[in-house]
Each structure stands twice: as structure tokens, then as C-alpha cells.
Amino acid sequence: MIEETEYKKRRDSLAKKLSANSVAVLFSSEVKTRSNDTEYPYRQNSNFYYLTGFKEDDSSLVFVKSKGKVKTILFVQEKDEKVELWNGKRLGEEKAKEQFLVDEVYASSKLSTKLKEFLLDKQSLYYDFSLDYSKVKILKRYSKQLFSYNNIATIVNKMRLIKSSSEINLIQQAIDITQLAHHKVMSLKKPGKMEYQLQAEIEYVFKSNGAYSDAYTSIVACGNSANTLHYISNDKPLLENELILIDAGCEYEYYASDITRTIPVSGKFTEPQKELYEMILDVQLQIIAMIAPHVKRSELQKKSEELLCKGLVELGILQGDCKKLIKQKKHKKYYPHGIGHWMGIDVHDEAPYKDEKGKEILLQEGMVMTIEPAIYIDKDDENVPQKYCGIGIRIEDDILITKEGCQNLSKGIAKSIDEIESFLNHQ
């Protein structure tokens, strides 16, 4: 868990980044209607949660900076017995004052009035530019005299690049639960089952171990379905001698995991599957070995493309000189995405890849990213040896950049052919 003192340190750090004589406002997520009078499960706005750890809707956080001093104000829902009867207990103003290390706490109903007071004689306003217009309208109602508007999300997203030890611990817990889920489905007899049955097993393991939500909709893609990158139908049968690409990760206390393993339905890889799998795994291991502070993510991308292209040529899937093939982007047909992405409170953390000057941000100690080389070959691709058609393989791990290099946080999840086949054949 993350202590309130850490949230306060984040707020203090953000406050220092605000210009003099300014106001910054962050809002909670809104409840989203699923249909008629039912709602989707509520999930707090990531930046608001990063700065508060507060999970209730209809709340907001305000910074008021003037003459070098900063005041932080939290707005929360009022206690209301009738509403709480239906929707659960609210924290309320009094308990919020006890729990949060902020200067003031008010009921959310007072936000509009207080904003008018806070914005008086201020020069700058910070808010999330992706806000719903109704909220922007509230903010700008009292800010006609301002000199500048600034995107608060840009600042907070950059802060989220470097994870604290408590954040890394939560990510590790999410990965540990995800490991249980992947190993569970590896150990099941699969021929004759449906993709959604494996998805159900994964989600059962998540929830029964305290991870109440997925970090994203699980992908369970058998055979050619794996060649649809964001395949989430999960409604096809698991067929003998096919591979299943399983991309599944949970969210534990708002921190994500993101793991992909590709396993054979029947318990053993066929020779063509093995050839492709070993090539991709070798690429992944080489890329992970490159990761260290001061390395560029673009260098990892470039190297992954070179290695995968070389492997495709050696297997006869591409023909020609690798440098020319890469220049012509021929390999992109089979490897169309990046080598990985930032991960944290969001599975695709919104932390930036470039600084304010457009210069690439170098890897630093405390960053967490995925490494996920892959090859996708459609069943109807007539330019490829038939034995490889219909195969889609991705191997993905979650990597922490350390002082000396990196740590694979998901190294405990079976990945080599021997490890995977051992799980599959001890059912």
C-alpha cells in the first residue's frame, strides 16, 4: 500500500512545478452509464488517484499558489444517508480532513463558489485539456482575466515516469497474481475448450487473489486469431496443433501488469511453431539485456527490428538483404508495433517519450516498461512458406530499469519451450 505521506510528497512536488500566482484543478472520473440505470464499474482518474489515493467520484483537488505559498484543497461528496443506502458509504468532509494531508476540505457542492474565490487576481490556470467541456466551462467562467492556460496532465504524466519503491511493490504484486493466472491456464487440458473458458479461468484467479479488475480486456487468441493484435472476441474453439496467444494482466490497487505468453493447445510446439518461437524469444532476451539507464527506447526498437528481420530472412519468410528490407519496411507486415511501452497506474502509462523540446527521454532508474517482440503471419499470406501461415506469437514481460541495468519483474512466468511444455504436460 502507498502511505498518505507519499501522496503528499507528490502533491508538494507538483506544487513546485506550478507557476507563481496560479490555480491548478484536477477532477475525479465520472460515473459512466452502461445502459439505462446501470453503470460500468467505477475506476478513478489515474492522475487524480496518483495525487490523492482517493477512489470516490464527484471529487476534486485544487492547488492555489500565491506569493510562493501553496494551499491544497480537496473537495469530496457530502454524507447523504439516502444516497449511501443505494450506493455505499461516502468518506465525507470530516473523515477526509482526518485522512488526507491537505490544507482544507470542502463539500463538492461548494467547488464552483470556491473556484471564483481562488481564481480572483490569479494569472494562470492548470487543468487537464482532455476534460469534458462541461467542466472546462465551470473553470473558465471565473478565469477571464487569466494570462495563460496550462495542461496539468502533461506535468503529472511526466512525474509518473519514475516509480517509487511502494509503486514497484504494487506492480510486482499485480505481476505475481498474473503469474498464477497464466500458470493456471497453462496447466489446463485445452483441446475442446473455448477461448472464453480460459479467459474465465484467468479472471477467476485475478479476483480470487485480490485483483478486482483486469488491467485491460484479456486476449485469448487461438490460431489465426492471434494475428488480430487487439483480438478480444475470445469466442473460438481451441484446436489441436494450434497456438494460443494469451495477453492478460490484472490491476492490483490501481497498478497494472501486462504479460503475454504463447502456448500450444496440444501440449507440444510443432517444428514450425518452435522455429518461430525460439527466434522471437532470442530477440526478446537480447533486447532485455540491452536495457540500462541512459539507453534510448528507440535503440531498443531499432535493434528489435533488425533482429526480427534477420530471423525472418533465415526462416525464409522474407527474402533479400536485411538493411534494404528494413528501409522498405517489409518487416513491418509481420512486426507492426513497438517493442514496448511505459506501464504503471495505466497499463499504457501516459508518461511521455519525449521532453518539452522534442528530445527523446532516456531510460532512467525506476521506470517500468514492457518488452514484447512478436511476429504475426496471416493464414492467407501466399508469400510465406505454408508451414508458418496462421501463426501469431508475442512474448511480453514487464521490466524495471535499475541503477546498473534492469530487472525482469515477470521472470517467474514460464517462457522457454521446455518450461511451457512441462506445465502443459503435467495436467
LOKOL-36888 format. One record per residue (C-alpha): residue number from 1; residue in one letter; x, y, z. Coordinates in Angstrom, 2 decimals, always signed. Layout:
// residues N
R    i  aa       c1       c2       c3
R  NUM   a        X        Y        Z
...
END
This chain:
// residues 427
R    i  aa       c1       c2       c3
R    1   m    +0.00    +0.00    +0.00
R    2   i    +1.02    +3.61    -0.50
R    3   e    +1.09    +5.84    +2.57
R    4   e    -0.63    +9.22    +2.67
R    5   t    +2.79   +10.84    +3.21
R    6   e    +3.85    +9.68    -0.26
R    7   y    +0.77   +11.21    -1.86
R    8   k    +1.59   +14.45    -0.04
R    9   k    +5.16   +14.36    -1.39
R   10   r    +3.73   +14.03    -4.89
R   11   r    +1.43   +16.99    -4.31
R   12   d    +4.33   +19.04    -2.92
R   13   s    +6.45   +18.14    -5.95
R   14   l    +3.68   +19.16    -8.33
R   15   a    +3.13   +22.42    -6.43
R   16   k    +6.77   +23.41    -7.04
R   17   k    +6.27   +22.98   -10.78
R   18   l    +3.34   +25.40   -10.93
R   19   s    +3.98   +29.00   -11.91
R   20   a    +3.54   +31.80    -9.40
R   21   n    +0.08   +33.23    -8.87
R   22   s    -1.77   +30.25   -10.31
R   23   v    -4.55   +27.73    -9.68
R   24   a    -4.48   +24.04   -10.66
R   25   v    -7.55   +21.79   -10.67
R   26   l    -7.79   +18.01   -11.03
R   27   f   -11.10   +16.16   -11.18
R   28   s   -12.10   +12.60   -10.36
R   29   s   -13.54   +10.35   -13.07
R   30   e   -17.27   +10.49   -13.64
R   31   v   -19.59    +7.53   -13.24
R   32   k   -20.29    +6.12   -16.71
R   33   t   -23.68    +4.70   -17.67
R   34   r   -23.64    +1.20   -19.13
R   35   s   -27.31    +1.13   -20.05
R   36   n   -30.41    +2.79   -18.66
R   37   d   -29.85    +2.93   -14.87
R   38   t   -26.82    +0.63   -14.61
R   39   e   -23.22    +1.83   -14.57
R   40   y   -19.83    +0.43   -15.52
R   41   p   -17.62    -0.46   -12.55
R   42   y   -16.13    +2.80   -11.34
R   43   r   -12.44    +3.48   -11.87
R   44   q   -10.79    +6.64   -10.60
R   45   n    -8.98    +9.07   -12.91
R   46   s    -5.33    +7.96   -12.92
R   47   n    -3.74   +11.36   -12.31
R   48   f    -6.23   +12.26    -9.60
R   49   y    -5.54    +8.91    -7.91
R   50   y    -1.77    +9.38    -8.27
R   51   l    -2.00   +12.60    -6.25
R   52   t    -4.62   +11.55    -3.68
R   53   g    -5.17    +7.79    -3.46
R   54   f    -8.88    +8.70    -3.21
R   55   k   -11.32    +6.39    -5.03
R   56   e   -14.63    +8.29    -4.80
R   57   d   -16.29   +10.06    -7.70
R   58   d   -17.51   +13.66    -7.69
R   59   s   -14.33   +14.87    -6.02
R   60   s   -11.60   +17.32    -7.00
R   61   l    -8.19   +18.55    -5.92
R   62   v    -7.21   +22.22    -6.15
R   63   f    -3.83   +23.92    -5.76
R   64   v    -3.77   +27.66    -5.08
R   65   k    -0.31   +29.23    -5.42
R   66   s    +0.35   +32.82    -4.47
R   67   k    +3.43   +34.66    -3.19
R   68   g    +5.45   +31.47    -3.06
R   69   k    +2.95   +29.68    -0.85
R   70   v    +0.73   +26.81    -1.98
R   71   k    -2.54   +25.72    -0.48
R   72   t    -4.05   +22.31    -1.35
R   73   i    -7.81   +21.85    -1.13
R   74   l    -9.78   +18.62    -1.52
R   75   f   -13.47   +18.59    -2.44
R   76   v   -15.46   +15.45    -1.56
R   77   q   -19.08   +14.31    -1.65
R   78   e   -21.21   +15.22    +1.32
R   79   k   -22.57   +12.48    +3.56
R   80   d   -26.09   +11.56    +2.43
R   81   e   -27.90    +8.65    +4.08
R   82   k   -30.42    +8.18    +1.27
R   83   v   -27.77    +8.01    -1.46
R   84   e   -25.45    +5.90    +0.68
R   85   l   -28.25    +3.37    +1.21
R   86   w   -28.12    +2.60    -2.52
R   87   n   -24.50    +3.30    -3.48
R   88   g   -22.43    +2.69    -0.36
R   89   k   -20.84    +4.83    +2.33
R   90   r   -19.01    +8.02    +1.49
R   91   l   -15.99    +9.30    +3.37
R   92   g   -17.42   +12.77    +3.89
R   93   e   -15.75   +16.04    +4.85
R   94   e   -14.89   +15.28    +8.47
R   95   k   -13.12   +11.97    +7.83
R   96   a   -11.43   +13.39    +4.76
R   97   k    -9.91   +16.12    +6.96
R   98   e    -8.53   +13.40    +9.22
R   99   q    -7.27   +11.14    +6.42
R  100   f    -5.68   +13.49    +3.88
R  101   l    -2.70   +15.76    +4.45
R  102   v    -4.27   +18.74    +2.70
R  103   d    -4.87   +22.27    +3.92
R  104   e    -8.64   +22.38    +3.52
R  105   v   -11.55   +20.06    +2.73
R  106   y   -14.94   +21.16    +1.41
R  107   a   -18.08   +19.53    +0.05
R  108   s   -18.06   +19.15    -3.74
R  109   s   -21.19   +21.30    -3.91
R  110   k   -19.02   +24.28    -2.90
R  111   l   -16.47   +23.86    -5.70
R  112   s   -17.96   +26.43    -8.07
R  113   t   -18.20   +29.11    -5.37
R  114   k   -14.70   +28.41    -4.09
R  115   l   -13.19   +28.48    -7.59
R  116   k   -14.48   +32.02    -8.04
R  117   e   -12.64   +32.96    -4.86
R  118   f    -9.44   +31.05    -5.72
R  119   l    -9.15   +32.46    -9.25
R  120   l    -9.55   +36.07    -8.18
R  121   d    -6.41   +38.02    -9.22
R  122   k    -4.64   +34.86   -10.47
R  123   q    -2.66   +34.79   -13.72
R  124   s    -2.58   +31.10   -14.73
R  125   l    -4.91   +28.13   -14.64
R  126   y    -3.82   +24.49   -14.88
R  127   y    -6.31   +21.77   -15.81
R  128   d    -6.44   +18.59   -17.91
R  129   f    -7.03   +19.61   -21.52
R  130   s    -8.87   +16.33   -22.18
R  131   l   -11.60   +17.30   -19.71
R  132   d   -15.24   +17.12   -20.62
R  133   y   -16.32   +20.56   -21.86
R  134   s   -18.87   +20.96   -19.06
R  135   k   -16.03   +21.03   -16.53
R  136   v   -13.92   +23.36   -18.65
R  137   k   -16.88   +25.72   -18.82
R  138   i   -17.02   +25.81   -15.00
R  139   l   -13.32   +26.63   -14.81
R  140   k   -13.34   +29.35   -17.45
R  141   r   -16.42   +31.02   -16.03
R  142   y   -14.22   +32.69   -13.41
R  143   s   -10.95   +32.98   -15.28
R  144   k   -11.47   +35.59   -17.98
R  145   q    -8.63   +37.73   -16.63
R  146   l    -6.02   +34.95   -16.85
R  147   f    -2.89   +35.25   -18.98
R  148   s    -2.36   +31.54   -19.60
R  149   y    -3.95   +28.09   -19.56
R  150   n    -1.72   +25.08   -18.99
R  151   n    -2.23   +21.32   -19.28
R  152   i    -1.76   +19.84   -15.80
R  153   a    -1.80   +16.31   -17.25
R  154   t    +1.49   +16.96   -19.06
R  155   i    +3.23   +17.68   -15.74
R  156   v    +1.69   +14.81   -13.76
R  157   n    +2.25   +12.28   -16.54
R  158   k    +5.96   +13.12   -16.51
R  159   m    +6.08   +12.71   -12.73
R  160   r    +4.64    +9.22   -13.16
R  161   l    +7.63    +8.11   -15.26
R  162   i    +9.73    +7.22   -12.20
R  163   k    +8.18    +4.70    -9.83
R  164   s    +8.74    +4.73    -6.07
R  165   s    +9.56    +1.54    -4.18
R  166   s    +5.94    +1.29    -2.99
R  167   e    +4.69    +1.58    -6.59
R  168   i    +7.14    -1.10    -7.74
R  169   n    +5.91    -3.37    -4.93
R  170   l    +2.31    -2.96    -6.11
R  171   i    +3.30    -3.65    -9.73
R  172   q    +5.14    -6.76    -8.54
R  173   q    +2.05    -7.93    -6.64
R  174   a    -0.04    -7.48    -9.79
R  175   i    +2.53    -9.49   -11.76
R  176   d    +2.63   -12.24    -9.11
R  177   i    -1.14   -12.66    -9.35
R  178   t    -0.90   -12.61   -13.14
R  179   q    +1.73   -15.35   -12.92
R  180   l    -0.77   -17.55   -11.05
R  181   a    -3.35   -16.94   -13.79
R  182   h    -1.01   -17.75   -16.69
R  183   h    +0.27   -20.89   -14.98
R  184   k    -3.29   -21.95   -14.20
R  185   v    -4.35   -21.85   -17.87
R  186   m    -1.10   -23.50   -18.95
R  187   s    -1.90   -26.42   -16.67
R  188   l    -5.43   -26.99   -18.03
R  189   k    -6.39   -29.50   -20.71
R  190   k    -7.26   -27.29   -23.63
R  191   p    -8.40   -29.26   -26.70
R  192   g   -12.17   -28.97   -26.98
R  193   k   -12.41   -25.87   -24.76
R  194   m   -13.31   -22.38   -25.92
R  195   e   -11.16   -19.27   -25.71
R  196   y   -13.61   -17.66   -23.30
R  197   q   -13.24   -20.57   -20.89
R  198   l    -9.55   -19.74   -20.49
R  199   q   -10.48   -16.07   -20.08
R  200   a   -12.88   -17.07   -17.29
R  201   e   -10.13   -19.03   -15.53
R  202   i    -7.78   -16.05   -15.77
R  203   e   -10.34   -13.63   -14.35
R  204   y   -11.23   -16.07   -11.56
R  205   v    -7.59   -16.22   -10.47
R  206   f    -7.31   -12.43   -10.59
R  207   k   -10.36   -11.80    -8.44
R  208   s    -9.78   -14.65    -6.01
R  209   n    -6.34   -13.19    -5.25
R  210   g    -7.46    -9.64    -4.57
R  211   a    -7.04    -8.13    -8.05
R  212   y   -10.61    -6.98    -8.60
R  213   s   -10.19    -5.84   -12.19
R  214   d    -8.24    -6.61   -15.34
R  215   a    -5.65    -4.07   -16.40
R  216   y    -7.23    -4.47   -19.87
R  217   t    -9.57    -6.91   -21.58
R  218   s    -7.77   -10.25   -21.79
R  219   i    -6.78   -11.54   -25.22
R  220   v    -7.12   -15.32   -25.64
R  221   a    -6.45   -15.88   -29.33
R  222   c    -6.16   -19.34   -30.83
R  223   g    -4.59   -19.94   -34.24
R  224   n    -5.09   -17.20   -36.79
R  225   s    -7.00   -15.07   -34.25
R  226   a    -3.59   -14.17   -32.79
R  227   n    -2.91   -12.17   -35.95
R  228   t    -5.54    -9.65   -34.88
R  229   l    -3.49    -7.60   -32.43
R  230   h    -6.35    -6.44   -30.21
R  231   y    -8.50    -9.55   -30.53
R  232   i   -10.95    -9.67   -27.60
R  233   s   -13.87   -11.69   -29.00
R  234   n   -12.43   -14.81   -27.33
R  235   d   -15.23   -16.92   -28.80
R  236   k   -13.39   -19.52   -30.93
R  237   p   -12.62   -23.18   -30.08
R  238   l    -9.14   -24.28   -29.04
R  239   l    -7.98   -26.53   -31.86
R  240   e    -5.38   -29.30   -31.85
R  241   n    -1.89   -28.29   -33.02
R  242   e    -2.69   -24.56   -32.87
R  243   l    -1.03   -21.95   -30.66
R  244   i    -2.90   -19.74   -28.18
R  245   l    -1.66   -16.20   -27.66
R  246   i    -2.71   -15.12   -24.16
R  247   d    -2.23   -11.45   -23.33
R  248   a    -3.61   -10.97   -19.82
R  249   g    -2.72    -8.83   -16.83
R  250   c    -4.50    -7.70   -13.69
R  251   e    -4.66    -4.41   -11.85
R  252   y    -3.78    -4.52    -8.15
R  253   e    -4.57    -1.40    -6.10
R  254   y    -4.62    +0.58    -9.36
R  255   y    -1.24    -0.71   -10.59
R  256   a    -1.07    -2.80   -13.75
R  257   s    +0.69    -5.85   -15.09
R  258   d    +0.90    -6.73   -18.79
R  259   i    +2.04   -10.22   -19.77
R  260   t    +1.81   -12.22   -23.00
R  261   r    +2.63   -15.87   -23.40
R  262   t    +2.04   -18.02   -26.49
R  263   i    +1.43   -21.70   -25.81
R  264   p    +0.42   -24.82   -27.81
R  265   v    -3.08   -26.22   -27.41
R  266   s    -1.91   -29.82   -27.63
R  267   g    +0.98   -29.67   -25.19
R  268   k    +3.86   -29.52   -27.66
R  269   f    +5.05   -26.97   -30.20
R  270   t    +5.17   -28.20   -33.79
R  271   e    +8.52   -27.72   -35.53
R  272   p    +7.47   -24.56   -37.47
R  273   q    +5.95   -23.09   -34.27
R  274   k    +9.13   -23.93   -32.37
R  275   e   +11.33   -22.30   -35.02
R  276   l    +9.40   -19.03   -34.89
R  277   y    +9.02   -19.09   -31.11
R  278   e   +12.72   -19.65   -30.41
R  279   m   +13.66   -16.87   -32.80
R  280   i   +11.30   -14.37   -31.12
R  281   l   +12.36   -15.43   -27.61
R  282   d   +16.03   -14.99   -28.52
R  283   v   +15.24   -11.47   -29.76
R  284   q   +13.40   -10.64   -26.55
R  285   l   +16.28   -11.84   -24.37
R  286   q   +18.78    -9.81   -26.40
R  287   i   +16.66    -6.66   -26.11
R  288   i   +16.19    -7.08   -22.35
R  289   a   +19.97    -7.49   -22.00
R  290   m   +20.41    -4.03   -23.60
R  291   i   +18.22    -2.21   -21.07
R  292   a   +20.01    +0.14   -18.68
R  293   p   +19.94    +3.81   -17.64
R  294   h   +20.77    +6.29   -20.43
R  295   v   +19.71    +3.86   -23.19
R  296   k   +17.16    +5.18   -25.71
R  297   r   +13.91    +3.29   -26.22
R  298   s   +14.34    +3.96   -29.94
R  299   e   +17.60    +1.98   -29.83
R  300   l   +15.67    -0.99   -28.45
R  301   q   +13.10    -0.59   -31.21
R  302   k   +15.75    -0.38   -33.94
R  303   k   +17.61    -3.42   -32.64
R  304   s   +14.41    -5.47   -32.30
R  305   e   +13.51    -4.73   -35.92
R  306   e   +16.99    -5.69   -37.12
R  307   l   +16.99    -8.97   -35.17
R  308   l   +13.45    -9.95   -36.14
R  309   c   +14.07    -9.12   -39.79
R  310   k   +17.26   -11.22   -39.74
R  311   g   +15.27   -14.10   -38.21
R  312   l   +12.55   -13.81   -40.84
R  313   v   +15.14   -13.98   -43.62
R  314   e   +16.81   -17.03   -42.05
R  315   l   +13.44   -18.80   -41.86
R  316   g   +12.60   -17.93   -45.48
R  317   i    +9.65   -15.73   -44.56
R  318   l   +11.37   -12.69   -46.08
R  319   q   +13.90   -12.74   -48.92
R  320   g   +16.70   -10.29   -49.51
R  321   d   +19.15    -8.04   -47.69
R  322   c   +18.02    -7.07   -44.17
R  323   k   +19.09    -3.43   -44.45
R  324   k   +17.15    -2.99   -47.69
R  325   l   +14.12    -4.85   -46.30
R  326   i   +14.06    -2.62   -43.21
R  327   k   +14.46    +0.52   -45.31
R  328   q   +11.50    -0.63   -47.41
R  329   k    +9.60    -1.52   -44.18
R  330   k    +8.92    -5.04   -45.47
R  331   h    +9.30    -6.45   -41.95
R  332   k    +6.51    -4.19   -40.66
R  333   k    +3.96    -6.50   -42.25
R  334   y    +4.93    -9.10   -39.65
R  335   y    +6.04    -6.83   -36.78
R  336   p    +3.83    -3.73   -36.95
R  337   h    +4.07    -2.43   -33.37
R  338   g    +6.62    -1.06   -30.93
R  339   i    +8.97    -3.03   -28.73
R  340   g    +7.17    -1.89   -25.60
R  341   h    +5.54    +0.89   -23.61
R  342   w    +5.57    +2.52   -20.17
R  343   m    +3.47    +0.77   -17.53
R  344   g    +2.20    +1.82   -14.11
R  345   i    -1.19    +3.08   -12.93
R  346   d    -2.30    +2.67   -16.54
R  347   v    -1.27    -0.42   -18.46
R  348   h    -0.19    +2.01   -21.19
R  349   d    +1.05    +4.75   -18.88
R  350   e    +0.54    +8.21   -20.35
R  351   a    +4.06    +9.21   -19.34
R  352   p    +5.87   +10.97   -22.21
R  353   y    +8.54    +9.51   -24.50
R  354   k    +9.95   +12.93   -25.41
R  355   d   +10.69   +16.05   -23.36
R  356   e    +9.37   +19.56   -23.92
R  357   k   +11.99   +20.18   -26.61
R  358   g   +11.03   +17.04   -28.52
R  359   k   +14.17   +15.20   -27.40
R  360   e   +13.80   +11.51   -26.56
R  361   i   +13.73   +10.76   -22.83
R  362   l   +16.47    +8.31   -21.87
R  363   l   +15.75    +5.28   -19.72
R  364   q   +16.22    +6.00   -16.02
R  365   e   +16.27    +4.01   -12.82
R  366   g   +12.71    +3.47   -11.58
R  367   m   +10.98    +3.37   -14.96
R  368   v    +8.87    +0.31   -15.81
R  369   m    +8.26    -0.78   -19.39
R  370   t    +7.10    -3.81   -21.35
R  371   i    +9.27    -5.66   -23.85
R  372   e    +7.13    -7.52   -26.40
R  373   p    +8.66    -8.61   -29.71
R  374   a    +6.26   -10.51   -31.95
R  375   i    +5.64   -11.97   -35.38
R  376   y    +2.19   -12.25   -36.99
R  377   i    +1.66   -14.30   -40.17
R  378   d    -1.86   -14.46   -41.57
R  379   k    -3.16   -17.85   -42.71
R  380   d    -3.79   -16.49   -46.21
R  381   d    -0.32   -14.98   -46.74
R  382   e    +0.81   -16.55   -50.04
R  383   n    +4.32   -15.07   -49.81
R  384   v    +5.30   -17.18   -46.81
R  385   p    +6.13   -20.90   -46.54
R  386   q    +2.81   -22.61   -45.80
R  387   k    +4.08   -24.19   -42.58
R  388   y    +4.28   -20.74   -40.92
R  389   c    +0.88   -19.45   -42.09
R  390   g    -1.70   -18.78   -39.38
R  391   i    +0.90   -18.39   -36.62
R  392   g    +0.94   -15.36   -34.33
R  393   i    +3.47   -15.23   -31.49
R  394   r    +4.10   -12.47   -28.94
R  395   i    +6.25   -12.77   -25.82
R  396   e    +5.89    -9.94   -23.31
R  397   d    +7.47    -9.20   -19.94
R  398   d    +7.44    -6.24   -17.54
R  399   i   +10.88    -4.72   -16.99
R  400   l   +12.13    -2.39   -14.24
R  401   i   +15.12    -0.20   -15.08
R  402   t   +17.61    -0.40   -12.21
R  403   k   +20.78    +1.51   -11.30
R  404   e   +23.05    -0.97   -13.09
R  405   g   +20.73    -2.40   -15.74
R  406   c   +17.27    -3.89   -15.41
R  407   q   +15.16    -6.47   -13.60
R  408   n   +12.57    -8.67   -15.28
R  409   l    +9.69    -8.44   -12.81
R  410   s    +7.84   -11.26   -14.58
R  411   k   +10.75   -13.68   -14.93
R  412   g    +8.88   -16.27   -12.85
R  413   i    +6.28   -16.84   -15.58
R  414   a    +7.15   -19.88   -17.70
R  415   k    +8.55   -18.74   -21.03
R  416   s   +11.05   -21.17   -22.54
R  417   i    +9.69   -24.01   -24.66
R  418   d   +10.82   -26.56   -22.05
R  419   e    +9.12   -24.65   -19.21
R  420   i    +5.87   -24.22   -21.12
R  421   e    +5.71   -27.81   -22.33
R  422   s    +6.46   -29.01   -18.80
R  423   f    +3.42   -27.12   -17.48
R  424   l    +1.24   -28.32   -20.33
R  425   n    +2.16   -31.97   -19.89
R  426   h    +1.73   -32.21   -16.12
R  427   q    -2.03   -31.67   -16.16
END
